[in-house]
Amino acid sequence: MTTFHPPFRALGAAVLALGLLTACGGGGGEAAKAPPPNRIATGQAPSYYPADYARLMEASRKEGGTLTIYSNTDQENWAPIFRDFQKKYPWVTKLAANNLDSDEVFQRVLSEQATGSSPADLVVSNAAQAWADFAARPGTLTEYASPEKDKLPDFGELLPHVYAMSIDPLSIAYNTSLLPGKPTGLKSLAAILAKDPAQYKSKITTRDVSGAFGFTVSHAFAEARPESWASLQSVLPLARPETSSGTQMEKIISGEYVAGFFVSAAPAYPVVAKSGGLLAISFLDDGTVALPRGIGIAAGAPHPATSKLFVDFVLSQEGQRAVAEGGLTSYRDDVPAADGLHTYQELVKAVGEANVIVARYTKVPDAEVESFTDKWNGLLGR
């Protein structure tokens, strides 16, 4: 059985060749209903920051205006964040972020740190299991206590010195022309499919639990809702696994699948908006997994002061608004939902706080991973 557990999957040649994509101020296209511009206090720290925070900004000025991020996050998600960060700290003129696989982010950093020459300043990924393993290794992360920490909910710090940049919900995505009715949860989806199981054989998709993302969201759901195995026993035999939400949505729109569950809402939102009503998503009223996207400063970061400024910014009210504008889900109470902006509070309003399952950044024992994966794949017929 192939799993994602360390040693991590080796990087393919294509990934090794992937260059860093640079985004300078003002990057990114505008949404059809762009939210009001974010007011950025250039070079100013909030009143609750340490009195000597100006020294950190001065140290950043001396670092050459560069910041390099290893991440699994799309450029369109980064664009408003980079734009507003550069408004606040205009001397940072070179911001670069790649888009690797969730697990490969860590493998690349680890392999480069072993040579002592990694250009990575920041690490960003929502692979909870991989994060837990990475953070447990000595010498991988820089210790940093953000002054924003006390302004965040409990899940704002996922692991020591690893913070939540966003918290993105998983959804049911479906082709409105092929699936009769609107599924409101896994139990609801199972009831729709039960009316004609043969018609839906291999027409449902879910995430591959052999990958970190798929395991994390599927395990978090089943652990929080053990009664859900009754629905999974009906749905999984009709399903096929995929390794990305993008692939799932493409195949749902094309009609290869009629629906998918545990599809990340972050990349789904813009696709839904452009689909002319063909693609729709709904949050699960019997348990919506919300997966935090972790951010931490790499040990030996070439630009440590600028890295700290960036972490503080994405956790701040200004930064969380930019996070939401980029299509991710912000989670500070002082960032209201608006046209094009999605928030944790919006999710709570949709399904109720009791039905939000925040995935934890804890390492699941290998034996439990194997047992869960075997059970899940067994229902898939793999």
N, C-alpha and C positions, 0 to 999 in steps of 0.2 A: 504494500500500500504506500502510495506517495503522499507525504504530508509536507507541511511548510516548516516543520520544526527544525531548529538548528542541527547540523549546519544548514544555513539558508540555501535556497535554490541558487545555483550559480548564475551569474549574469550572462546573458546571451551577447553575442558579438554586436548585435544591433543596439543593445542597451549600452554597452561599453562605448560605442561610437557616438552615443547621443550627446550633442553639444548643449551647453547652457544657453537658454534663450533669454536675452536681455530685454528688460522692459524699462523704458525711461519715462519720466513724468508725462502724464496725459494719455497713457496707453489704454487700449480697450475700447470696444464699440459701445454705443449708448443703447440702452433698452428703449422699447417703444414708449414706455411710461417711465422716464427716468425720474428717480426721487430727487427732492430738492438737494442742492449742493451741500456737502458737509462743511461746516465751518471749522477750519483748522487753525489752531493757535500756533503760528510758526515759531519754532524754537522756544516755546513756553511749556513748562511742566505744570501739572495740576498742583493746587495748593497743598495737597496731602503727601506729595513726594518728599523725599529727604532734602534737607537744606543744601546738601552738597551735590545735588543732582546736576548742577551746572558743570561740575568737574567731569561727569560722565559725558556730557555733550561736548565739552572741550576735547576730551580724549578721542571721541568719535571724529571730530574735525581733523585730527592728526592722522587718522587711519587711511586716508586716501580716497574716501568717498565711495567705497566698494562694499557690497554685501552679496554673499553667495549662499543660496538655499538649495538643499537637496530635498525634494518633495515628490509626492504623488498627486499634486494639485494642478489643475488645468490653468493655463495662462489667463483665460477669461476670468477665473476666480481671483487671480492675483492682481489684475489690472487696477481696480479701484484702490486696493490696499497699497500698492506701490505708488500710485498717483498721490494719495493723501499723505503717505509717509514722507514722500519727497517734498510735499508742500510744507510739512512740519519741520523737516530737516533737509533743506535744499542743498546742503553740501554733499549729500549722498547721491551721487550722479549715476552710479552703475549698480543696478539691482538685477540679479540674475537668479532664475529658478528653473530647474529642469522638471520633467514629469516622468518619473520612473514608476515601476510597479510598487505596490504598497510594501512588499517585503524587500525589494531590491534596493530601496532607499538605504536600508541599514547595511546590507551586504556591501554596497559600494563604500559607505563611510568606514566600515570596519576594515575593509581591505586597504583603503588608503591610509587610515590611521596606523595600520600595522607598519607602513613604510615611513611614517612620520611626515608625510607631505600632503595631507588632505586639504583642499581649498574650501571645504565645507565650513560655513559659519553656523548655519541653522539646519536642523533636521525637522521635517514636517511629514507626518503620515498618520493615517487612521487605522493602521494595523496594530491593534491593541496587544495581541500576543507577542508580536515582534518587538514592540516598544518595551514590553515588560522584560523580555530577554536582553535587549540592548541596554536598558537602564541598569540592569543588575550586573552588567560587566564592569569591572573597574576601569577607570580612565576613559570612558566614552562620552561623558557629559560634563559640562561646566556647571558648578553650583551657582544658582542665582535665585534670590528671593525677590520677586517682582513687587514693587510698591502697590501694584493693582490687586494683589492677592486678596486682600481683605474686602475688596469691592465685588468679589466673584462668589457664586454659589459654591457649595461643597465640592462639586465635581470640576471646578475651575482648575484645580491642581490635580492632575491625574496620577502622577507619581512624583517623588521628590524631584523638583526642578524641571518637571514636564507639565506644561499647561495646556488647557484646551483652547485652541484657536477658534474652533466652531464646534457645534454639536448637531450633526446632520441626521435627520430621521430616515428610516427605511419605509418603503411604501409598497403597495400593490399597484402595478402598472398594467393597464389593459387596453386592448383594442376595442373601442366603443362600437364598432360595426360588426364585431365577431363574437363578443361575449354578451349574452343577454343579461341585463341587469347590472347594477353597480355593486361590486363586492366591497363590503365595509370592514372586512377582517378575514382572517384565515378560515374561521368557521363559516363565515358567509360565503367565501370562495368555494369551500368544500361542498356546501349545499347546492351551489349553482352547478358544479361539475358532476355531482351525484345524479343529476337528472338524465345525463347521457354520458357516462364515463368513456365509452368507446369513441365517441366523437372527439374527446379531448386528449386521447392518448398521445403523448409526446408533443402536446400543444401548450404545455405550461412550462415555465422556466423558473429556476431559483439559482442562488449562488453556489458555486462549487465549494464544499466544505473542506477540501484539501488545501485551500488557500487561506491565508490569515484572515482576510476580510470575511470570506464566507463562513469560516468556522466561528469567528467572533460573534457575528450577528445571529447566526442560527443557534449557537449554543446559548447565547444570552437570552434569546426568546424562549427556548425550550426549558432552560433552567428556571426562568421566572414564571413560566406558564406550563408546568408539567402536564396539565390536562390537555394541552394542545396536541399531544401525540395522537390523540384520537382523530383530529383533523388531518394531521400530517400523514397518518396511515392511509387516508383517502386521497390526498393530493399528490404526495411524492411519487407513487407509482405511475402517475400521468406526466411527470415532470422530467426535464433534462437540465443539467447544470451548465452554467456559463461562468466565465471568469471576470466579466466586467458588466457594469450597469449599461454602458454604452452599447455593447453587443446585444444585451437583452432588449433594449428599447428599439434598436434597429430591426430586430427580428419580430418584435411585437407589431410595429408599424407595418412591416412587410406582410404580416399575416402568417409567418412561420410559427409564431406563438400567438395565442389569443390573450395570454396574461402571464405575468411574472410576479413573484412575491420576494420580498427583501431586495427591492430595487432602490438604490440610493436616490433620494429626492433631489439632492444637490444638482447632479447633471440632468435630472428628469425635468425640472422646472422649465428651462428654456425650450426643450424639445416639445413639451406639452403646449407651450405658448405658440410654437410655430407649426403645430400639426393640424391646425384647422378643426380641432375637436376629435381627431381620430385617436389620439393617445390621451388617456386620463390616468390620474393617480389618486389613490385614497390611502389615508393612514388607517392602521389596523385598530379597530375599536376593542379587540381582544388582546392588545399588546403591541405597541409600536416601539421598536428598538431605536434609540437615539445613540448614534456612534460619535463620540468626540474625536476631533482631529488634533492630535498632539503636536506641540512645538517645543523644542528644547535647543539649547546652545551646545554645539559639538565641542568636545574637549580639544584644546589647541586651536580654537577658532582663530583664523588670521585677523579678524576684526571684532574682538570681543566687546568693545564699548558700543559699536554700532549694532551688534547683535542684541545687546541688552536694551538699547533704545527701541529696536524693532519688536522684541517680545512685549515690552511695556506698551508699545503703541497698539498692537493687535488685541491686547487685553483691555485697552481703555475704551471709553465710550466712543471716542472718535474712530478708533480702529475697528471696533465691533460693528459700527455702522457701515464702514467700508467693507468689512467681511460679508455683511448681509447684501450689500449692493453687488458684490461679485457673485452672488448666487449661493453662497453657503448660509448656514443658519447661525445667527448670533444668539447669545444667551444672557446678556446683561439685562437687568430689569429696566435700565434707563435708555434702552434702544427700542423705540416703539416700532411695531409693524407698520408698513406703508406700502404703496404701490411698488412692487418689485423687490421688497425687502421681506425676508422670512426670519422669524424669531422662534425661540424655544417657547415663549409665552403663547404664540400662535398655535403651536403643536398641542400644548396643554389645553388650550381652549377647544381644540378640535376633538380630542379623545379623552380628556380628563387626566389629571396628574397621576391617578392610580394606574392608568393604562400606558404611561410612558416608562419604558425600560431603558435606563441609561447603562450602556455597556461599560463594564469596569476594565481598567487596565491592570489586570492581574494575570499571572501565568498559570494556566490550567495544567495540572500534572499530565505527563505524557500518556499515562495509562487511561486517564479520563478522555483525553483527546482521541485516542485510538478507539475506545469503546463507543464514544459518541459518533465518530466518523463512520465506523463500521455499521452502527444502527441506522444512521441517516442514509448511507449509500446502499445499505441492504434494501431499504424501502424504495430506493430509486432503481433497484435491479442491477446495481453495479458490482 
